[in-house]
Each structure stands twice: as structure tokens, then as C-alpha cells.
Amino acid sequence: MTMTDQNNHSGRVDAAATAHRLMDLGSMANVKSSSAFDDLMQQIDRGEITLDGKDGLVQQLIKASLERGLRAELTDHLGYVEGDPKGRNGGNSRNGTYPKTVATTVGDVALAIPRDRDGSFTPRLVPQGSRRIGGLDDMIVSLYAGGMTIRDIQHHLEATIGTVLSHETISAITNEVLDEVTAWQTRPLDAVYPILYLDALVIKIRDGHHVINKAAHLAIGVDLDGIKNVLGIWVQAHEGAKFWMGVCAELANRGVRDVLIACCDGLTGFPEAIQATWPFTTVQTCVVHLIRSSMRFVSYTDRKKLAAELRLIYTAPNAEAASMALEAFATGELGVKYPAAVNTWRNAWDRFTPFLAFPPDLRRVIYTTNAIESLNYQLRKVTKNRGHFPNDQAAVKLLWLAVCNIEDKRARERAKTRTSSNRGGHSTLVEGSSTRGWNQPLQHLTLTYPERIANYIN
């Protein structure tokens, strides 16, 4: 008699009985080679068995496998199988079961946990006190990292898998990553980063009875392999040169001995803050920031023409040609009409001209802080659902989870597996995207700064 003959009396198959029969067949190879597999597929097609949802086959398979595993653990603990005569008068024996409901990624599963007479049995498969198994915590953290609020996660779990978790429970699950955040934020870093990008994005955080804007400062270092790594996240009330100086000092304390080129925006005092830690670092003002600052004073109808004239400045072959292009722009029609745009370039000239000393392939790398702007754009998509954060720690936690999520995707795109270079004995916990065409810029940097990076290249 087939599974269908045995079970399909009322038009609905008992998923629990089906799960136990599949478990009795052992391996998946045995299941597929038996007639039970074909019967199961036919029952699913007819709608007699549901795969997911409450009391579905998947849920019952999890229940059957967990209960079988728990019984095996108890057998190992007692030293004899159930029904074996040698267990009589052995000092300890089976003592029935007690009910326990655990939350899983497919919904709540009601288990019968076996126990022994003297209470010395401690389950490992479903530890005492645990109420969630099967990667549910990882699912919740992943949803949180994707930008869902705790309330959203509550609704999602209840609507999809029928599991109801309190606000406090979900918050506690996401808080479990705080130790990882601390380890990541204080991890040792490489001794040298050829290029360092520094920028900040504005987030809203509650301060007492008010919600205020704060700056989340981010640092991205390009290592000698051309991989962009997020080095840290710092939250402060305002973006300022003094705070950036503290960030640079912290990076140095974590092992960064030298930075060849630092790319940043035009914040007053920013270059001095960087060079207070690394005196020989070339500070490059982001060209895109300069263009944006120039456009702030320009009417929409003139922006396209003005952008074309500015292009002659930042694509000039050298500083002298760029200076001539700037003067031509200043004395031209648009320069006379928008003197503030001209002053934007003149005021930043000393921090713009280092860019012009490099060949085109290296210029493309340091032309803009787009490496960090791109990251900020994706982080804003994650934080926009929040409205505001209750405190700085909550903001850093979400930003870190989002960075891990973003950078893990980039790492998978770069290669399925990659072993960290571990230069200097330190591994990076989060790896970002690679820099396109990195070999040529690295070669030029090696020739330009031979004494500063030669010892770190294998």
C-alpha cells in the first residue's frame, strides 16, 4: 500500500505522518529512489500536502528531525536504546517528555523534549532556555540590516511564518551584534593605505526631547590590492576638522602608519587635520565637490555650458595649463557672470593642483570621493525608513550591518571566495569592491613613493 492509500482518506494527507515516513527512509537518495517520493510529489500537486506554512511538510520535517535528534542525544546520555533490558535498575531512565515551542525560519514548531529521571540530561540540539533556532536570529539581523524597522520585522515574521516576537526580543537579537561592531571598530589595520577617502552623511538622532541632525563620519581605505575597505564609522553632532583629526589619530593608533593620498571635500581645516597625523600625505580636494560647489551659484540654463568650461580646468595636462584655463574662464562671459564660481576654484587651488601631477589612470581613482559617495547613497536608502535613531549606538549598529550587507555583496561579485592578503598579520572583517584597473595606478604610486610602500609589497 502506498503513502497515498494509507493517508488520503479524507482528501487531506497528514503532513506529520508523511514527514516521519520520509525520515525513516534515511538519506535523500533513498527518498528519491523510493515510490514514496513520487507519491509525495503527486500529493503536493493535488494540494493534499502543503510545503510551507503552519503544519506544512517543511515544518513537520523540522519537528521530526529535531525530536529524533533529541531522542538520540538522550540515548547517548543514558547509554542504552529505548526498550533495552539493560536499562532496568540502571540508576537513571527515560521520564517522558515536556512540551516546548521554538521559533524557526518556517514558523513556530511545537516539540516534545525528552527528559530523564534524575534531570541530568542537557539537550544540545535545542539548548535549554532557547526559543529560536534554525537561523531565525540571522534572518532578523538580515532584515534589520536591509532597512526594516523592528515594527516592520514583527509584522513580516507574523505575516509570513506565523511567528510572533516582542519588540524587546527583536531588539535584543539585533543588539547581539554590538560586540562584533566593537571588534570591527577597533580591529588592527594595514600599515599603509595608498588612498584614503573621508566623508560624512547626515542622519537624524534623538537627543532628549528633540531630534537633531548628526554626522556619521566614514573612512574608506584602498589597500595595496586595490580593495576598498570601510575602516570605521563615527557619529558626531557636526562634521568638523577637529573631529576628523581625532578620527585620523584613531586610525593611526590602530596601525595605519602612512597614507599616500587622502581624498576629501573642501571643509575648512580638513587638510591640516589629516596632515597632523600623516605629515607627508598629499591631500586632494574632491573634484566633484568643487564642481558641485561651483554650480551652487549658477542658474539651471547656464549649468551645461559652465560644466564644459570647468572640464577644461580639471582635464588639463598640468597645473600651468589648468591655471590658464581657469583665467580664461574667469575673464569669459560665464566667469564674469558668476564670480563666486571662480572664487570656489581659486580658494581650493592649492588642494586641487596635486591631482594634475598624476597620469590619467591614477586621476580616475582620486578624481572624486565617489567610492564613499556610492556607499553613502546605499546607506541613505537603508536609513530613510528609520525617521530617526534613539541614540548614537543604534545608528552605528545599523550602519555597520548595512555596510556588511553592501560589502559582502560586492565581495561576492568580485569572487566567490577570496583569502585576505593578511599583510602584517591582520585580516579585514569587511571587504568592499575592487578598484578597476588598479595595477597601473599602483605601479605609478610605487615609482612616485618608492621608500614609503616598497617594504609592504610582496
Secondary structure as UniProt FT lines:
FT   HELIX           3..7
FT   TURN            8..9
FT   HELIX           15..24
FT   HELIX           28..33
FT   HELIX           35..45
FT   TURN            46..47
FT   TURN            54..55
FT   HELIX           57..78
FT   TURN            82..83
FT   HELIX           85..87
FT   TURN            88..89
FT   STRAND          94..104
FT   TURN            105..106
FT   STRAND          107..116
FT   TURN            117..118
FT   TURN            128..129
FT   TURN            134..135
FT   HELIX           136..145
FT   TURN            146..147
FT   HELIX           150..160
FT   HELIX           167..175
FT   TURN            176..177
FT   HELIX           178..185
FT   STRAND          192..207
FT   TURN            208..209
FT   STRAND          210..222
FT   TURN            224..225
FT   STRAND          227..236
FT   HELIX           241..253
FT   TURN            254..255
FT   STRAND          258..264
FT   TURN            268..269
FT   HELIX           270..275
FT   TURN            276..277
FT   TURN            279..280
FT   STRAND          282..285
FT   HELIX           287..295
FT   TURN            296..297
FT   HELIX           300..302
FT   HELIX           303..314
FT   HELIX           319..331
FT   HELIX           333..337
FT   HELIX           339..347
FT   HELIX           349..352
FT   HELIX           353..357
FT   HELIX           360..366
FT   HELIX           370..383
FT   TURN            384..386
FT   HELIX           392..414
FT   HELIX           423..425
FT   TURN            436..438
FT   HELIX           439..448
FT   HELIX           450..453
FT   HELIX           454..456
//
